[in-house]
Amino acid sequence: MRHRYSILFFPLHVIVDLLSVNAAFIGAYWIKFHTLDAVAQPPYATLWIIFNLIWLVEVIAFKPYIFPRQLFKLSHLLRTLSVLVGVHIAVVAVYCVAVQGYYYSREHLFITYFLFVCLSILTRIGGLIFLREYRIRGYNNRRYIIVGHGKLAVSIHSFYEAHPEMGFRFYGYFDQPDPENAGVLNGTIDDLSRFVKQQEIDCVYCCMPYIESDQLKKIVDQAEIDDYQVKLLVDFRGFMSKGTSVEYHDFLPVLNVSSQMLADFRVNIFKRTFDIIFSLCAFIFGLPIFLVVALVTRFTSSGPIFYAQERVGRNGKPFMIYKFRSMFVNAETTGPVLSGGLADNRITPWGRFMRQTRLDEIPQFFNVLKGDMSVVGPRPERQYFINQIVEIAPEYKQLLRVKPGITSIGQIKFGYAASVDEMVQRLRFDLLYPARRSFLFDMWIIAQTIWVMAQGRGK
């Protein structure tokens, strides 16, 4: 591979960062103590050596300066820098504790890291600007060709034309001639090897829809001889938004493009752990409120304290949801009926208060502990109403891919629905959740729910 001057980038990065580390250490010492007389003497000389050794070990362990040209962006460089600095601070802190380094100035350490981060950011910005202009002017380029002419081939060509700072220089298309590519090709696939040698091509992009597997094998085998990289292009743009994953069957990669939502480790493990801890805390610290609500429910109207109703959960699995009873007994003798809001005459006076403050939902923490529900998620509905909703809004089925919750965006922004049309309106809010779910988003929804409860704005 003809790397030209790229091989110099790695040692240059190491040298610049080492100079920044040492300049920051010395500069911080002068700012703190207004002298440099003792910076090369114990105990600071030892700390100075430790600073450099830790950074060199990080460079060897993390290889932060080895990345493709497509990742040579400020955002990527700053993320890498933040990881390196974070690890460096942690190791220095462990060292100071281990040697009981009470004699080291914390202010000096703070100034050192502040100066180092500033210098590192400036050098990275300067390096990006220099390299961008350097490559735009035609230096440090990678020469590439594309095998297989079509929309995908034109797309990769257009991408590099729009990003000259990446330094990729186009040398033509290669394919079997036909009426559609007449006048566009620089040669056939048979001409490829000769052209690569003559023009010293670095990269050969192979568009999978347009070349045969035997042709691809020939190109890959020739790459070792002619010293070039082979990169495969496959057009997944039509279905990438539906969610994809790569499964490996032995050495064979298989792309999974099922529309079923992919299981996420963080959601399945971290979210479930949070649900259990939050529900246990709600039961333990909310026990006095739980008992008061139960007693008031029992003595303000005849009937049981709790109310159980079948709802549909994740993947269409039915379960029994539990609430404090807010309606009179036998409120649905004629069949499933939606609540008419707080003015519904089937709701008890105490039930209206519970619905406004969401206190009737407290027993659902038991559903969370059982695993039927989550603290945050779209509200579960009955199958009778789901059938009607799907006829109007088929996208409701997307909500069945996630576990239902006690509270949701729809509950905050809309509240209880009194008709199927209102359920569809609430659906518009809940559809935001599957794509945006995260720990911080759940915390925001919980905080908004508590605010609604405190104000008694639930409807």
Long-range contacts (C-beta under 8 A, 24 or more apart in sequence): 1-202, 1-227, 1-228, 1-229, 2-200, 2-202, 2-227, 4-140, 5-139, 5-140, 6-140, 9-65, 10-65, 10-66, 13-64, 13-65, 14-59, 14-65, 16-123, 16-127, 17-55, 17-59, 17-120, 17-123, 18-52, 18-55, 18-56, 20-116, 20-119, 20-120, 20-123, 21-51, 21-52, 21-55, 21-116, 22-48, 22-51, 22-52, 23-115, 23-119, 24-112, 24-113, 24-114, 24-115, 24-116, 24-119, 25-51, 25-112, 25-116, 27-111, 27-112, 27-115, 28-108, 28-109, 28-111, 28-112, 28-114, 28-115, 29-108, 31-111, 32-105, 32-107, 32-108, 32-111, 33-105, 33-108, 43-101, 43-103, 43-104, 44-104, 47-92, 47-101, 47-104, 50-92, 50-95, 51-88, 51-92, 51-112, 54-88, 54-91, 54-92, 55-84, 55-88, 58-84, 58-87, 58-88, 62-87, 69-142, 69-166, 69-167, 69-168, 70-166, 72-128, 72-131, 72-166, 73-128, 74-124, 74-125, 74-128, 77-124, 77-128, 78-121, 78-124, 81-117, 81-120, 81-121, 81-124, 85-113, 85-116, 85-117, 85-120, 88-113, 89-113, 131-165, 132-165, 135-164, 135-165, 135-166, 135-167, 136-164, 136-165, 138-169, 139-167, 140-167, 141-167, 141-168, 141-169, 142-167, 142-168, 142-169, 142-202, 142-203, 143-169, 143-171, 143-199, 143-200, 143-201, 143-202, 143-203, 144-168, 144-169, 144-170, 144-171, 144-201, 144-202, 144-203, 144-204, 144-205, 145-170, 145-171, 145-172, 145-173, 145-174, 145-186, 145-192, 145-195, 145-196, 145-201, 145-203, 145-204, 145-205, 146-170, 146-172, 146-173, 146-174, 146-204, 146-205, 146-207, 147-173, 147-174, 147-175, 147-189, 147-192, 147-204, 147-205, 147-206, 147-207, 147-210, 147-211, 147-215, 147-219, 148-173, 148-174, 148-175, 148-206, 148-207, 148-208, 148-209, 148-210, 148-211, 149-173, 149-175, 149-180, 149-181, 149-184, 149-185, 149-207, 149-210, 150-207, 150-209, 150-210, 151-235, 152-207, 152-209, 152-210, 152-233, 152-235, 153-205, 153-207, 153-210, 153-233, 156-205, 156-207, 156-233, 168-203, 171-195, 171-199, 171-201, 175-210, 175-211, 189-215, 189-218, 189-219, 192-219, 192-222, 193-222, 193-226, 196-222, 196-226, 196-228, 197-226, 201-228, 202-228, 202-229, 203-228, 203-229, 203-230, 203-231, 204-228, 204-229, 204-230, 204-231, 205-231, 205-232, 205-233, 206-230, 206-231, 206-232, 206-233, 207-233, 207-235, 208-232, 208-233, 208-234, 208-235, 209-234, 209-235, 260-401, 261-401, 261-402, 261-434, 267-437, 270-439, 271-374, 271-439, 271-442, 272-371, 272-374, 274-375, 274-439, 274-442, 275-368, 275-374, 275-375, 276-368, 276-369, 278-368, 278-375, 279-365, 279-366, 279-368, 279-369, 279-375, 280-369, 282-362, 282-365, 283-365, 286-362, 289-359, 289-362, 290-362, 293-324, 293-354, 293-359, 293-362, 294-324, 296-350, 297-324, 297-325, 297-350, 297-354, 300-348, 300-349, 300-350, 301-325, 301-328, 301-329, 301-348, 301-350, 301-351, 302-329, 303-328, 303-329, 304-329, 306-363, 309-382, 310-382, 310-383, 311-380, 311-381, 311-382, 311-404, 312-380, 312-381, 312-382, 312-383, 312-386, 312-400, 313-372, 313-373, 313-380, 313-403, 313-404, 314-400, 314-401, 314-402, 314-403, 314-404, 315-400, 315-401, 316-400, 318-383, 319-367, 319-370, 319-372, 319-373, 319-380, 320-372, 321-364, 321-367, 321-372, 321-373, 321-380, 322-363, 322-364, 322-366, 322-367, 323-360, 323-361, 323-363, 323-364, 324-354, 324-359, 324-360, 324-362, 324-363, 325-351, 325-360, 326-350, 326-351, 326-352, 326-354, 326-355, 326-360, 327-351, 336-382, 336-384, 336-385, 338-385, 338-417, 338-418, 338-419, 338-420, 338-423, 339-416, 339-417, 339-418, 340-418, 341-416, 341-418, 341-459, 342-459, 344-418, 353-456, 355-416, 355-458, 355-459, 356-456, 356-457, 356-458, 356-459, 357-453, 357-456, 357-458, 358-407, 358-449, 358-452, 358-453, 358-458, 359-453, 361-406, 361-407, 364-406, 365-406, 367-406, 368-406, 372-403, 372-404, 373-403, 373-404, 373-405, 373-406, 374-403, 374-404, 374-405, 374-406, 375-405, 375-406, 375-407, 375-442, 375-446, 376-405, 376-406, 376-407, 376-408, 376-433, 376-437, 376-441, 376-442, 376-445, 376-446, 377-402, 377-403, 377-404, 377-405, 377-406, 377-408, 377-433, 378-402, 378-404, 378-405, 378-408, 378-410, 378-430, 378-433, 379-404, 379-405, 379-408, 379-410, 379-411, 379-426, 379-430, 380-404, 381-423, 385-420, 385-423, 388-420, 389-420, 389-423, 389-424, 389-427, 392-420, 392-421, 392-424, 393-424, 393-427, 395-427, 395-431, 396-424, 396-427, 398-431, 398-434, 399-427, 399-430, 399-431, 399-433, 399-434, 401-434, 402-433, 402-434, 402-437, 407-445, 407-446, 407-449, 408-433, 408-445, 409-433, 409-445, 411-449, 411-458, 412-445, 412-448, 412-449, 412-452, 415-458, 415-459, 416-458, 416-459
